[in-house]
Amino acid sequence: MEEHPELMPLLTVSGGPMRGQSFRLGSTRQVIGRAPTADIVVHDAHLSRRHAEVWLTGEGVSLADLDSTNGTWRNDRRITGVEQLADGDVIRLGRTELRFFDPGVARTDPVGLSFGPPRRDHRPTLPLPLATPAIAPSAPGGPAMPMPAAISGGPAVSMPAAISGGH
C-alpha cells in the first residue's frame, strides 16, 4: 500500500485553526502533538507536546493517548487505552478535531459525507405545490379562455370568450 499513498489512511483537520489540512498515515508509529519534533504537528495550545500516537496494524489503524493533560477523545468519548479507528471517526485533541478516513473501507469521504444507506431519521424535502392559473368567470354564451401573460402582465389567466373575441 505504501507504493499507492492515495490508498493510505488519512487524518483531516475538520475543526480548529488548521482546518482543511490532511496527514497521511504511514506504516510507522506517528506521534501527534504541538512539539516541532512530533511526526504530526498540530498548532493548538491545548495539545500536549506529545499528545497521542497513531499506527497501522494488520486490523487497521490504532490510536492511543500519551498521558496528555487534556486527553484524547474519539467520537465524544475519552479514550484510556489503545483504540481501533473506524472510517469516519472524529478524534478531538485539545480544541482540534480530526476526521479519520480509510480509503480501503471507506463509507465516508475525507470531509465526512456518508456513502452509506439513507438515514431513516431524515425526512426528504418535498417540492412546493405548483400554482394553478386563475380562471375568470365565463360570460354567458362562451367558455372561459386563458389571458396571455403579455396582456395581463403576469401568468396566463382566463377571461370570457365574449371579451377576448373568441366564439
N, C-alpha and C positions, 0 to 999 in steps of 0.2 A: 504494500500500500504506500510505502514511502516514495516509490517512483511516480505515484499519482497523488500529489499533495491535495488536489481538489476532493479526494475521497477521504482525507483525514478529518477527524472531528474538529469542531470549531467552537470557540467561545467568543461571543459578540457582546460588547457592552451595550445594553439596552436602556440603561439609566445611569446618570451620573455625568461628571464633566468630560469623560472620554467617549460619550455616546457615539455609536457607529463604528468604533474601532474593533477589529477582529483579531483573534490569535489562533493560529493553527496548533493543534496538539500533536506532538511528536511521540516517538517510541520511548523517549527517556522521561524520567520524572521532571516536572516543571513546577518551580516554586512561584506562587503568585504573592506579590507584596508591593509595598511602596519603596523599598530599598532599590537603589540603582543596580545592585548585584542580583536582584530577582530575575528569574527567567521571563516572567510576565510582569512588567512594571505597570502598576495602576496608580495614577496620581490622585490619591484620595487620602486626606489627613486622618481619616478614621480607620485606615487599614494599619495593621502591624507591618513591620519591615519584612517579615517572613510570615505571611498570614495563613496561606493554605497551599496544598500541593495537589496536582492532578497528574495522572499517568494512565497509559494504555495497559490493559490486561487482556488475557485471552477472552474474557467475557464482555469487554467494553472499556469504559473509562471510569476510573475510581477518583474520588475526591476525599481529602482529609484536611481537617483543621490542624494548624501547627501551634496549638495553645495560644491563639490570638486573644487579644484583650476583648474585642467586641464580638468574637465568634464568627463562624461561617454558617450561613443559612441556605438550605435547599428547599425550595417551594414553601417558604414561610415557616420552616421548622429547623431549629438549630441542630446541627449535626454534632455528634460526640465521638464517633469513630470513623471508620472508612465507609464511604457510601458509594454505591454503584450509580452512575448517572444514566438517565434515560433521555432520549431525544425530546427537546422542548423544556427540560428542567430550567428553572430560574435559580441562579446562585447569587446570594447577596453577601457582599464583603464590605463592611463599613456602610457607606452611602452609595455604593456602586452595585448595579445589578448586571449580571452576565447571563446570557441565554446560551444553553448548550445545544449544539446542532451536530448530529451524526449522520452524514450522508448515506452511510451503509444501511441504516434502519429508519431513515427519515419519515416522520409523519408530519413534520413542520418544515418551513423554510427558515433560513437563518434569522429572520426577524420575528419568527414565531407564528406565522399564519398556518393554520391547521390544514392538512390534506386529508384528514380522516372523514368519516361519515358525518352528515349534517347533524348538528346538535338538535335534540328534541325539545330543549327549553327555549329555543329561539323561534319566534313567530315570524314568518316571512312577511315582507312588505306587500300590501295589496294595492293594486292600481286604483286611482281615483275614478269614480264613475264619469262617463262622458256626458257632457251637457246635451240635452235634446233641443233641437231648434224650436223656437216659439212659433206657434201656428195662430195666425189671426183668424177670428171667426169668419166663416164664409157668408157671403151676401146671398140673399135669395136668388136662386137661379144659377148658381155656379159653385164649383168646388174651390176650396182654399188652395192657393198656389204659393210656393216659396218666393220670397222677395230677394232679389240678388243683393249680395253684400255691398256692391258698389253703390247702390241706391240708398240702402239703409245705413251705411257707414259701419256696419257690424256684420255678424254672421247672418246667413240667409234666414229669413223669416217668411211666413206665409201671409198672403193677403187675398182678399176675394178676387175671383176671376173677372168680375164686372169692373173692378177698379183697374186691374192690370191690362185690360183689353183682350183677355182670352175668352173663349166661349165654352 
